[in-house]
Amino acid sequence: MKNRIISGITPSKSLNWIYRKTDDDPVYPPAVTEIDGEFFQLNTFDIYFKDYFLCETQSLAEALNRSVSLYGISTLNTVELANLTVICDRLKIDKKKIEAFSFHNIKGDKNFETLKSVTHFCPVLMRYLSVKPIPVKTIAVFDKLEKEFRRFVKNTVDDKDISVQEFRKMVNLLFDMQASTKDEEIGPDLLKKLTAKKDMTRLSFMKQMQNLTAGMKADIFSDNSFETAELTVSFKINSPDELKQKVKYLGDDIEKIENIYRFLDEQNIY
């Protein structure tokens, strides 16, 4: 593969995916690649030079991979992954051929759609996501928040430097509680109020579950904290006869189990 210096050209296309906190660009010399008679700028985006380092590539996917490699694939932030997603869609590049996505374990249409939404976030949130490795799953939850709650998140990250864990907890709490939150509750102490309300709701839920399972001959619990309606039924035995007896008792408890699932359904737990 030949690489050489080329002069007297003006790149007609830019693969600009960069989102950095500073204006410094340590990558030199400026590089381009030629595909189907068009020159694509691979680095030092939006700045034109007299001479360019010409990198030979066979496809747009290869060109995009080369562009990322000039800066370092491991240094990509969430906003840059979002920009790469938009470029792939605009230029009809197969995302499966982009090494950055596999390196950062980004796959599936839903995840790519979530990433694309990042490019429409306000500057405050984009700046935050450029320095904090927020999981795509958490960004998807944030994307489902109502307008006032999204504004609350924006104001929170603009006001103080919160960790990834704090951001995730905040977004999940707002999502869980937004349906039962009144407009007048939205304020500086919103998270404190919602945490207390959720604790009370949780306490009430667990008390009801205790009432529904009282007297059963087996223990019933959730391995995923009732994120779904999948329950584990557990009992101990000392002999085959005791197993038969416990199974019989469990059959006698079918009405209680039906009541439990009716309650879970009322709580929108499926």
Secondary structure, DSSP 4 states (H G I P E B T S, - for coil): --EEEEES---SEE------SSS-----S-EEEEETTEEEE-SSTT---SEEEEE--SSHHHHHHHHHHHH-GGG--HHHHHHHHHHHHHHT--GGG-HHHHHTT--SHHHHHHHHHHTTS-HHHHHHHTTS---HHHHHHHHTS-HHHHHHHHHHHHHS---HHHHHHHHHHHHHHGGG--GGG-STTHHHHHHHHHHHHHHHHHHHHHHHHTT-SSEEE-TTTTSSS--EEE---SSHHHHHHHHHHHHHTHHHHHHHHHHHHHTT--
